Amino acid sequence: LELVESGVGLVQTGGSLNVSCTASKSITLFSVVNWYRQHPGAQREMVAYTYRSDHPIVQDSWKGRFTLSRDYYRTTDYLHMTSWKPEDTAVYYCNGRRVITHDEYWGQGTQVTVSS
C-alpha cells in the first residue's frame, strides 16, 4: 500500500493548481487523509484533511483558496488550490492513516513554486 502524489510544480501568483494523491489500493483504506506543506527549515503544517471519506476539512488559514475532493472510484484525493501567493511555495505532502492499524503512509511530496 502506498500513496503517490502528482501535480505541476510551477504556478504563477494568483493562479490555480491541483495536486493529487493516489492510493495503490482503495483510498478508503485510510480513515483520514491529511495534506501538509513544509517550508525549507520549518516543520510540516497541516493544510487540510478528509475524515472517513466524506468529511473534507480545510484549515482556517486556507479556507476560500483550497478545497478537497475525491474521485468517483475512491482511489485519489485532490487538493485544489487557487490564488497562489509566493509564500505558498513549499513541498506539499499527503498522508494517510490506515483504518484499524493506524499505520501512517506518506506520499513522496510535491514541490510547488509560485512565481511572481
N, C-alpha and C positions, 0 to 999 in steps of 0.2 A: 504494500500500500504506500503510495507516495502522492505528493502534491506538486504539480508543475505549473509555474507561472509563465505567462507570456503577455507581451504588450510592447507598444512602440516606446522607445526610450527618450525621445526628444519631443518637447512640446513648447509652443510659444506662449508667452504671457497672455492670459485671457482665453486660451484655447481649451480644448476638451481632449481627454484621453481615457481609454478603458484598459484596465489590467485584468486578466483572467487568472483563475486558479482552478486547475482541473485535477480531479482525483483519478487515480488509476483504476479505482472501482467506484461505486456509488459514493457521492459526497455526503449522502445521508448517513454514512457510517460514522460521521463526526457529529457529536452533539452540538458543537459550536465551531464555527469557522471565523477566525479573527483576522483582521487586517491591521498591520503595524507599518510604521515608517521609521527610518533611522537616519539621522543626520550624522556626518562624519564626527567621530569622537563623542557621540552622545548615546544615551540609552534609547532603546526602541520605545515608541509611544503608540498606544492603541488608537486607531482611527475609526474603526467600525467593526461590527461583528454580526453574524447571523446565528441566532439561537434556535435550535430544534426546527430547522428547515424553513420556517415561515415567520420568523421574528427578526427582521433586519433592523439593526440599530446603528445610527451614525452618531459619533460623539459630538457634543455641542459645538466644539471649535470648527467643525467641518459641515455642520448642517446647512443645507441650502446649496452646497457645492458638490458634495459627494453623496452618491446613492449606491445601493446594493441591489443585485438581482441574482436569480439562479435560473439556469436553463431548464427547459421542459423535461429533459432526460435526467436531470439531477446528477450531472457529473461535474458541472462547472459553476463556480460563483464568479461574479463580475463586480469589480469596483469601478463605478463610473465617476469620473472626476471632471469638473468644469472650472472655469475661471481660475486657471492656474496662476500662481504667483511665484516669483523667483525663490522665495523662502520655502516653497513646496518641494524644491529639489532635494531628493533623498532616495534611499533604497526602500522600496515597498515590498513587504512580505505578507504572505498568507500563512496561516497557522491553523491546524485542526486538532481538536481534542477528541479522541476516539471514544465512542459510546462504550460503556461498561469498564474498559480498562483504563480510561483517561490518559492513555499514551498520547503524547503530542508529536505532531508531524509538521515540518516546516517546508514551505516552498523555497526555491533557490534564491529568491529575491529578484526584483526588477529595478534597475537604476533608472530613475526618471530625472531628466534635466530640463529645467524651464529656462528658455532663452528669452531675453528681453527684446 
